[in-house]
């Protein structure tokens, strides 16, 4: 199948964008050279639920149960960061299910845009690991939750082991003048600003102070001339790393997992200062147009088959404990995972909730820095 045939299959929903990207990586073709055009998800029938999520989660591999039940994938809408998503919904954009992370949870609940998820309606709820449910602000009435945990993992550095001379893995790698113009970063402050805090030595409990903002802004401005690209499209970072255009980039687990599977000599760093760690999950809009199918979206994402894909292909932890049964302890260790999430999450710097005022100020400051101010 040639590139155009594969592109057509992706648009029709027969091939995921992730599989398409892997195929291009294997063939040495740059994604940026291929017009992606319209996506099949945008043409999904109006009677399907809408899932508002990060890029990379809009793929058939996560929705086997949903597609088997309804004959179609959900509709997808993509955001680059949770604050962008919340702002859009505050402006009147209504979806069925969205995908925030733990540090945003209290602010999302306070927006009054969401309804508790009735766990009794979820087939897979009994297999969800309790440690991932017990997050600040997640308790709702009658034993229900605001956010159903789905995935968990790390933000760290994916680097070309054959192109970077590393004596000790450290966040300093992304501030190294030697690699100016060959470094990349996720564009959202929800990752980058927090990494800046780690670099600046600011404890997360002290983030919301004028002194912390000044110190973090200083290290982010120091880094700005070194960064070739800021992007929320992980495919862009992966392609640039594969080609050698970038030698190191701030990424999530999945980028390293994908590149390794295609034979690219990369490592996912275990920084001496600690990685950024997080839990993300699923919330239902209070005015969800398709509430029954919203529960089917959530259940599909919680399924064992979805979990096996998330662990094996994306390198993320999954909330369904049974998903880990197909992997040995050695395999999980190689992926930087464990059947006990706390082993990974608490070993790094686990994100904690901040106020809406802090989030707004942080995003405004980071946008100015990225623009060169």
C-alpha positions as CSV (number, residue, x, y, z in Angstrom):
1,X,0.0,0.0,0.0
2,X,1.6,3.3,-1.0
3,X,1.4,6.6,1.0
4,X,-1.7,7.9,-0.8
5,X,-3.5,4.7,-0.3
6,X,-2.6,4.8,3.4
7,X,-3.7,8.4,3.6
8,X,-7.1,7.4,2.2
9,X,-7.4,4.6,4.6
10,X,-6.7,6.9,7.5
11,X,-9.3,9.4,6.4
12,X,-11.9,6.6,6.1
13,X,-11.1,5.4,9.6
14,X,-9.6,2.1,8.4
15,X,-6.1,3.1,9.6
16,X,-5.3,5.2,12.7
17,X,-3.2,8.3,12.4
18,X,-0.7,6.6,14.7
19,X,-0.4,3.5,12.4
20,X,-0.1,5.9,9.5
21,X,2.8,7.7,11.2
22,X,4.5,4.5,12.1
23,X,4.3,3.4,8.4
24,X,5.9,6.7,7.3
25,X,8.6,6.4,9.9
26,X,9.4,2.9,8.6
27,X,9.5,4.2,5.1
28,X,11.6,7.3,6.0
29,X,8.9,9.7,4.9
30,X,8.3,12.9,6.8
31,X,4.7,13.5,7.9
32,X,5.1,17.2,7.3
33,X,5.5,16.5,3.6
34,X,2.2,14.7,3.4
35,X,-1.1,16.8,3.4
36,X,-3.1,15.2,6.2
37,X,-6.3,16.8,5.0
38,X,-9.7,16.1,6.5
39,X,-10.0,13.4,9.1
40,X,-12.6,10.7,9.2
41,X,-13.5,11.5,12.8
42,X,-14.9,14.9,11.7
43,X,-17.4,13.1,9.4
44,X,-18.6,10.6,12.0
45,X,-22.5,10.3,12.3
46,X,-24.2,12.8,14.5
47,X,-25.7,10.1,16.7
48,X,-22.2,9.2,18.1
49,X,-20.8,10.7,21.3
50,X,-18.1,13.4,21.0
51,X,-14.8,12.8,22.8
52,X,-12.7,16.0,23.4
53,X,-9.1,14.9,24.0
54,X,-5.4,15.3,23.4
55,X,-3.8,14.5,20.0
56,X,-3.0,10.8,19.7
57,X,-6.1,9.5,21.6
58,X,-8.3,9.9,18.5
59,X,-7.6,6.4,17.2
60,X,-9.5,3.2,16.6
61,X,-7.3,1.1,18.8
62,X,-8.8,2.7,21.9
63,X,-12.4,2.2,20.9
64,X,-12.8,-1.5,20.0
65,X,-15.7,-2.0,22.4
66,X,-17.4,1.2,21.4
67,X,-17.1,0.5,17.7
68,X,-18.3,-3.1,18.1
69,X,-21.4,-1.9,19.9
70,X,-22.3,1.1,17.7
71,X,-20.6,0.3,14.4
72,X,-18.8,3.6,14.3
73,X,-16.1,5.5,16.2
74,X,-17.0,8.4,18.4
75,X,-16.7,11.9,17.1
76,X,-13.3,13.4,18.1
77,X,-12.3,17.0,18.8
78,X,-8.6,17.7,19.7
79,X,-7.1,20.2,22.1
80,X,-3.4,21.0,22.8
81,X,-3.8,21.6,26.6
82,X,-6.4,21.3,29.3
83,X,-6.7,25.0,29.8
84,X,-7.4,25.5,26.1
85,X,-10.1,22.8,26.4
86,X,-11.7,24.3,29.5
87,X,-11.7,27.8,27.9
88,X,-13.4,26.5,24.8
89,X,-16.1,24.7,26.8
90,X,-16.6,27.8,29.0
91,X,-17.3,29.6,25.7
92,X,-20.2,27.2,24.9
93,X,-18.5,24.2,23.2
94,X,-20.5,21.2,24.4
95,X,-19.1,17.6,24.2
96,X,-19.9,14.3,25.9
97,X,-16.6,13.3,27.4
98,X,-13.3,15.2,27.9
99,X,-9.9,14.2,29.0
100,X,-8.2,16.5,31.7
101,X,-5.4,15.6,34.0
102,X,-5.2,15.6,37.8
103,X,-3.7,19.1,38.3
104,X,-6.7,20.6,36.4
105,X,-9.4,18.5,38.2
106,X,-10.5,21.0,40.9
107,X,-10.7,23.9,38.5
108,X,-12.7,21.8,36.0
109,X,-15.1,20.8,38.8
110,X,-15.4,24.4,40.0
111,X,-16.4,25.5,36.4
112,X,-19.8,23.8,37.0
113,X,-19.6,22.4,33.4
114,X,-19.5,18.7,34.5
115,X,-21.6,16.1,36.1
116,X,-20.5,13.3,38.4
117,X,-19.8,10.0,36.7
118,X,-22.1,7.2,38.0
119,X,-19.6,4.4,38.5
120,X,-22.4,1.8,38.7
121,X,-23.0,2.4,35.0
122,X,-19.4,1.4,34.1
123,X,-18.8,-2.3,33.3
124,X,-15.1,-2.0,34.0
125,X,-15.2,0.1,37.1
126,X,-14.4,-2.8,39.4
127,X,-11.0,-3.2,37.8
128,X,-9.9,0.4,38.1
129,X,-7.0,0.8,40.5
130,X,-8.2,2.7,43.7
131,X,-4.9,4.5,44.1
132,X,-5.6,6.4,40.8
133,X,-9.2,7.3,41.9
134,X,-8.1,8.9,45.2
135,X,-7.1,12.3,43.8
136,X,-7.7,15.8,45.4
137,X,-11.2,17.0,44.4
138,X,-12.4,13.8,42.9
139,X,-15.1,12.8,45.4
140,X,-18.6,13.3,44.2
141,X,-21.9,12.5,46.0
142,X,-23.1,8.9,46.5
143,X,-19.8,7.3,45.9
144,X,-19.4,8.7,42.4
145,X,-16.4,10.5,40.9
146,X,-15.9,13.6,38.8
147,X,-13.0,12.1,36.9
148,X,-12.6,8.4,35.9
149,X,-8.8,7.7,35.8
150,X,-7.7,6.4,32.5
151,X,-4.0,6.9,31.8
152,X,-0.9,7.9,33.8
153,X,2.7,8.4,33.0
154,X,5.6,10.8,32.8
155,X,6.8,13.9,30.9
156,X,10.5,13.6,30.3
157,X,13.1,13.8,27.5
158,X,13.2,11.5,24.5
159,X,16.7,11.8,23.0
160,X,18.7,10.3,20.3
161,X,21.2,8.1,22.1
162,X,23.4,7.9,19.0
163,X,23.5,11.7,18.6
164,X,23.7,13.0,22.2
165,X,26.7,12.5,24.5
166,X,25.1,11.8,27.9
167,X,27.1,11.4,31.0
168,X,24.1,11.8,33.3
169,X,20.4,12.1,32.3
170,X,19.2,15.5,33.5
171,X,16.8,18.2,32.5
172,X,19.9,20.2,31.7
173,X,19.9,18.3,28.4
174,X,17.2,20.7,27.2
175,X,19.2,23.7,28.3
176,X,22.5,22.6,26.6
177,X,23.9,25.3,24.3
178,X,25.8,22.6,22.4
179,X,22.4,21.5,20.9
180,X,21.0,24.9,20.1
181,X,18.4,24.6,17.3
182,X,18.2,20.9,17.7
183,X,15.9,20.8,20.8
184,X,12.1,20.5,20.9
185,X,9.4,21.0,23.5
186,X,5.8,20.4,24.1
187,X,4.1,23.8,23.7
188,X,1.6,23.7,26.6
189,X,2.5,25.3,29.9
190,X,0.8,22.4,31.6
191,X,4.0,20.5,30.8
192,X,6.7,22.9,29.9
193,X,6.2,25.4,32.8
194,X,6.2,22.6,35.4
195,X,9.4,21.2,33.9
196,X,10.8,24.7,34.2
197,X,9.9,24.6,37.9
198,X,11.9,21.3,38.3
199,X,14.8,22.9,36.4
200,X,14.7,26.0,38.7
201,X,14.5,23.8,41.8
202,X,11.0,25.1,42.8
203,X,9.0,22.7,44.9
204,X,5.5,22.3,43.5
205,X,4.0,23.4,46.8
206,X,5.6,26.8,46.4
207,X,4.7,27.4,42.7
208,X,2.1,30.1,43.4
209,X,4.5,32.8,44.6
210,X,6.0,35.9,42.8
211,X,9.5,34.5,43.5
212,X,8.7,31.2,41.9
213,X,7.2,32.9,38.8
214,X,10.4,35.0,38.4
215,X,12.7,32.0,38.8
216,X,10.7,29.8,36.4
217,X,10.4,32.6,33.8
218,X,14.1,33.1,34.0
219,X,15.0,29.5,33.1
220,X,12.3,29.4,30.4
221,X,13.7,32.5,28.8
222,X,17.2,31.0,29.0
223,X,15.9,28.0,27.1
224,X,13.9,29.8,24.5
225,X,16.8,30.5,22.0
226,X,17.8,26.9,22.1
227,X,14.4,25.5,21.1
228,X,13.8,24.8,17.4
229,X,10.1,24.0,17.8
230,X,7.3,24.1,20.4
231,X,4.4,22.0,19.4
232,X,1.4,20.2,20.8
233,X,1.6,17.7,17.9
234,X,3.7,14.8,19.2
235,X,4.0,13.4,15.7
236,X,6.0,16.5,14.7
237,X,8.5,15.9,17.5
238,X,8.7,12.2,16.7
239,X,9.4,12.8,13.0
240,X,12.0,15.4,13.8
241,X,13.7,13.0,16.2
242,X,13.6,10.2,13.7
243,X,15.2,12.3,11.0
244,X,17.9,13.8,13.4
245,X,16.5,17.3,12.9
246,X,16.1,17.2,16.7
247,X,18.4,15.4,19.0
248,X,16.3,15.7,22.2
249,X,12.8,16.9,23.0
250,X,10.4,17.1,25.9
251,X,7.8,14.3,25.3
252,X,5.4,11.9,26.9
253,X,6.1,8.2,27.2
254,X,4.5,7.4,23.9
255,X,7.0,9.2,21.7
256,X,9.9,7.1,22.9
257,X,7.8,3.9,22.7
258,X,6.9,4.6,19.1
259,X,10.4,5.5,17.9
260,X,11.9,2.5,19.6
261,X,9.4,0.2,17.9
262,X,10.6,1.6,14.6
263,X,14.2,1.0,15.4
264,X,15.2,4.6,16.1
265,X,18.0,4.7,18.7
266,X,16.2,6.8,21.3
267,X,16.0,6.7,25.1
268,X,13.3,8.1,27.4
269,X,15.4,9.8,30.1
270,X,15.1,9.2,33.8
271,X,16.3,12.7,34.8
272,X,18.4,12.9,38.0
273,X,16.1,15.7,39.2
274,X,13.0,13.5,38.6
275,X,10.5,13.4,35.8
276,X,7.1,15.2,35.7
277,X,4.3,12.7,36.6
278,X,0.6,12.8,36.1
279,X,-2.7,11.0,36.0
280,X,-5.3,11.9,33.4
281,X,-8.9,10.8,33.1
282,X,-12.4,11.2,31.8
283,X,-15.1,13.7,32.7
284,X,-18.7,14.1,31.5
285,X,-20.1,17.4,30.4
286,X,-23.3,18.3,32.4
287,X,-25.1,18.9,29.1
288,X,-23.7,15.8,27.3
289,X,-25.9,15.3,24.2
290,X,-25.4,11.5,24.2
291,X,-25.0,10.5,27.9
292,X,-25.6,6.8,27.3
293,X,-22.9,6.7,24.6
294,X,-20.7,8.9,26.8
295,X,-20.6,6.0,29.3
296,X,-19.8,3.7,26.4
297,X,-16.8,5.9,25.5
298,X,-15.5,5.7,29.0
299,X,-16.0,2.0,29.3
300,X,-14.2,1.4,26.0
301,X,-11.3,3.5,27.2
302,X,-11.2,1.5,30.5
303,X,-11.3,-1.9,28.7
304,X,-8.5,-4.4,29.0
305,X,-7.8,-4.4,25.3
306,X,-7.4,-0.6,25.3
307,X,-5.1,-0.9,28.3
308,X,-2.9,-3.5,26.6
309,X,-2.5,-1.1,23.7
310,X,-1.8,1.9,25.9
311,X,0.9,-0.1,27.8
312,X,2.5,-2.0,24.9
313,X,2.3,0.6,22.1
314,X,2.2,4.0,23.9
315,X,4.2,3.1,27.0
316,X,1.6,4.7,29.3
317,X,0.2,3.2,32.5
318,X,-3.5,2.3,32.3
319,X,-6.1,2.4,35.1
320,X,-7.4,-1.2,34.6
321,X,-5.2,-3.5,36.7
322,X,-6.1,-6.5,34.4
323,X,-4.4,-4.7,31.5
324,X,-1.0,-5.4,33.1
325,X,-1.5,-9.2,33.2
326,X,-0.1,-9.5,29.7
327,X,3.2,-7.9,30.6
328,X,6.1,-9.3,32.7
329,X,7.7,-7.2,35.4
330,X,10.8,-7.0,33.1
331,X,8.7,-5.6,30.2
332,X,7.0,-3.1,32.5
333,X,10.4,-2.0,33.9
334,X,11.8,-1.4,30.4
335,X,8.8,0.8,29.7
336,X,9.3,2.7,32.9
337,X,6.1,1.3,34.4
338,X,4.9,-0.7,37.3
339,X,1.7,-2.5,38.4
340,X,1.9,-0.2,41.4
341,X,1.4,3.3,40.0
342,X,2.8,5.0,43.1
343,X,6.2,3.4,42.4
344,X,6.4,5.6,39.3
345,X,4.3,8.6,40.1
346,X,5.8,9.3,43.5
347,X,9.4,8.7,42.3
348,X,9.0,11.9,40.1
349,X,7.4,15.2,40.6
350,X,3.6,14.6,40.7
351,X,1.5,17.5,39.5
352,X,-0.7,19.2,42.1
353,X,-3.8,21.4,41.6
354,X,-3.3,25.2,41.3
355,X,-5.8,28.0,41.2
356,X,-7.4,29.4,38.1
357,X,-5.6,32.7,38.7
358,X,-2.3,30.8,38.7
359,X,-3.1,28.9,35.6
360,X,-4.1,32.0,33.7
361,X,-1.0,33.9,34.8
362,X,1.3,31.0,34.0
363,X,-0.2,30.5,30.5
364,X,0.0,34.2,29.7
365,X,3.7,34.4,30.9
366,X,4.7,31.3,28.9
367,X,3.0,32.5,25.7
368,X,5.0,35.7,26.0
369,X,8.3,33.8,26.5
370,X,7.6,31.6,23.5
371,X,7.0,34.7,21.4
372,X,10.4,36.0,22.5
373,X,9.4,38.5,25.1
